[in-house]
Amino acid sequence: MRSTLRVWIVACAVAGIAGRATAQTPAPGATPAAPVIVGPPPPPATLLEGFKPANGTVLTVGYDDLGDVANIAVDVREMRDSGGARARGVVVTVGNRRGPHEQSYVDEDELPELLKGVDALLTIGQNPTPFRNFDVQYQTRGELLLTAASSRNRGIVYTVEVGRLLKVVSGPLTGGEIHQLRTLFEAASQKLATVPAGK
C-alpha cells in the first residue's frame, strides 16, 4: 500500500512539473509575452501633486467643489502647512469621486494658459490641416489633456483625459460641454484671485 502511495505521489509531482514546463513554453511560432517592467512613479509635475507638509507641521486643505460636466468634476483648492508652505490650483477628476477615478492637477500659474488653450480649441470651426482627419491638443504639466478632433458624423468632438500613470478619458464631448468646463476653470481662477494666499 505504501509503495503504491509513493508511486502515485511521485507520478503526480512529475506530472505537475511537466505541466508547468508545458504552460511556460510558448507554442511554436507564438510571440512570447512582453515583460512587464515596473519602476518608480514619475516625479510630481505640479506643486499641488507634489505638496508634502514638513514633518511636525499641521496640514490644512481648503477647497470648493465648482461643479461637473459630463462626468468631469472640477474643484479649486489650497493646501498649506503651519510652516508657511502652500500650493494652490485646480483638481480635475474623471470618474466617480467615491469609486474608480483619476485626477490631474493644474497649478494656479497655469490657469491663464489653460483658459487660452480651451479658447483655442473652441475656435476651431473647420479642419486646420490639409488631411482628412485631425486632432488639436492642449496639455498641462500635470497631464490634463484636452483634444478637439474630427469625426465622421458629428463634426468636431472633444475629449478630456486625466491621469499620469493610468489614463482616463471622458468623451466625446460637445463644444457646449467644453465651454461649460471652461466656465468652471474661469470660476477657479476668479476664486484664487479673490482669496489671498494663505488666508
MOSULWO-V566679 format. One line per field, one symbol per residue. phi: phi as a letter, one per 40 degrees, with the letter a starting at -180 (. if undefined). burial: 1 if it has 9 or more other ideal C-beta (glycine too) atoms within 8 Angstrom, else 0. A space follows every 50 residues. Layout:
phi=???
burial=???
This chain:
phi=.ccccccccccccccccccccccccccdgcccccccbbbccccdcbcccc cbccdgbccbbbabcchabfgbbbbbabbabcchcaabibbbbbhcdcbc abbbbbcdcccdccccccdcccccbaccbcccbabbbbbcdcgcbbbbac acbbgcbbbbbbhbcbbbbbicbcdcccccccccccccccccccbddgc
burial=00000000000000000000000000000000000000000000111111 10100010000010010010011111111110001111111111100000 11111110011001101111110100000000010101010111111111 1000011111111100010110100011111101111110110000000
